[in-house]
Amino acid sequence: MRQVYRWCHTHNIRLPDNKLTYSHFLGVQVNDIVFHPVHGTLATVGSDGRYNFWDKDVRTKLKSADQLNQPIVACDIDSSGKVFAYATSYDWCLVSY
């Protein structure tokens, strides 16, 4: 399994008074990276239970999924680029989200 560490991922936190938000940096273990065969974009999956689609040329996130209750450990895109598949499992990450 390929493991890459991304240290620039931020999460917005809403405080109990529901008025203030702030961002903090959170290191997220990226478990797999796959490139789209047609468009050249890429998808990452990680220990935070989310998958993200990125445009590597302009360095922006295109889409982020809602958080699952388990880490996503692997992903793939079929050769036509129409199907994205991922697998969830325990990944031995010591950080809880």
C-alpha positions as CSV (number, residue, x, y, z in Angstrom):
1,M,0.0,0.0,0.0
2,R,1.3,3.4,-0.9
3,Q,1.3,6.0,1.9
4,V,1.8,9.7,1.4
5,Y,1.5,12.4,4.0
6,R,-0.3,15.6,3.2
7,W,0.3,18.3,5.9
8,C,-1.7,21.2,4.3
9,H,-5.3,19.9,4.9
10,T,-7.4,22.2,7.0
11,H,-10.7,21.6,8.8
12,N,-13.1,24.4,9.9
13,I,-14.3,24.0,13.5
14,R,-17.5,25.6,14.8
15,L,-17.3,26.5,18.4
16,P,-20.1,25.7,20.9
17,D,-21.5,29.3,20.8
18,N,-22.0,28.7,17.0
19,K,-20.5,32.1,16.2
20,L,-16.8,31.6,15.8
21,T,-15.0,29.3,13.4
22,Y,-11.3,28.8,12.9
23,S,-9.1,26.5,10.8
24,H,-6.3,24.3,12.0
25,F,-3.8,22.2,10.2
26,L,-4.3,18.5,10.3
27,G,-1.9,16.0,9.0
28,V,-3.9,13.4,7.1
29,Q,-2.4,10.1,5.9
30,V,-3.2,9.7,2.2
31,N,-3.5,5.9,1.5
32,D,-3.8,5.9,-2.3
33,I,-3.6,8.2,-5.3
34,V,-5.0,7.4,-8.7
35,F,-5.0,9.5,-11.9
36,H,-8.0,9.8,-14.2
37,P,-7.2,8.2,-17.6
38,V,-9.0,10.8,-19.7
39,H,-8.9,14.1,-17.9
40,G,-5.6,13.9,-16.1
41,T,-7.1,14.9,-12.7
42,L,-6.4,12.8,-9.7
43,A,-8.2,11.3,-6.7
44,T,-6.8,10.7,-3.2
45,V,-8.2,8.7,-0.4
46,G,-7.1,8.9,3.2
47,S,-7.3,7.9,6.8
48,D,-9.8,10.6,7.5
49,G,-12.5,8.6,5.6
50,R,-12.8,11.1,2.7
51,Y,-12.0,10.9,-1.0
52,N,-11.0,14.0,-2.8
53,F,-10.7,14.9,-6.5
54,W,-8.0,17.3,-7.5
55,D,-7.0,19.3,-10.6
56,K,-3.3,19.0,-10.6
57,D,-2.7,21.7,-13.2
58,V,-4.3,24.5,-11.2
59,R,-3.7,22.9,-7.8
60,T,-7.3,23.0,-6.6
61,K,-9.7,20.6,-5.0
62,L,-12.6,19.8,-7.4
63,K,-14.8,17.7,-5.0
64,S,-14.6,16.4,-1.5
65,A,-16.8,13.6,-0.1
66,D,-18.5,13.5,3.2
67,Q,-16.6,11.7,5.9
68,L,-17.1,7.9,6.2
69,N,-16.9,6.1,9.5
70,Q,-13.8,4.2,8.5
71,P,-10.5,5.1,6.7
72,I,-10.4,4.6,2.9
73,V,-7.4,2.5,2.1
74,A,-7.5,2.0,-1.6
75,C,-9.1,3.5,-4.8
76,D,-9.1,3.0,-8.5
77,I,-10.7,4.4,-11.7
78,D,-11.7,2.1,-14.5
79,S,-10.0,2.5,-17.9
80,S,-12.9,4.5,-19.4
81,G,-12.8,6.9,-16.5
82,K,-16.5,6.5,-15.7
83,V,-16.3,4.4,-12.5
84,F,-14.5,5.4,-9.3
85,A,-14.2,2.6,-6.7
86,Y,-12.8,2.7,-3.1
87,A,-12.4,0.3,-0.2
88,T,-12.7,1.0,3.5
89,S,-10.8,-0.8,6.2
90,Y,-8.7,-0.3,9.3
91,D,-5.4,1.3,8.3
92,W,-3.4,1.4,11.5
93,C,-3.4,5.2,11.6
94,L,-3.0,6.4,15.2
95,V,-4.9,9.7,14.7
96,S,-8.6,9.8,15.4
97,Y,-10.9,12.2,13.5
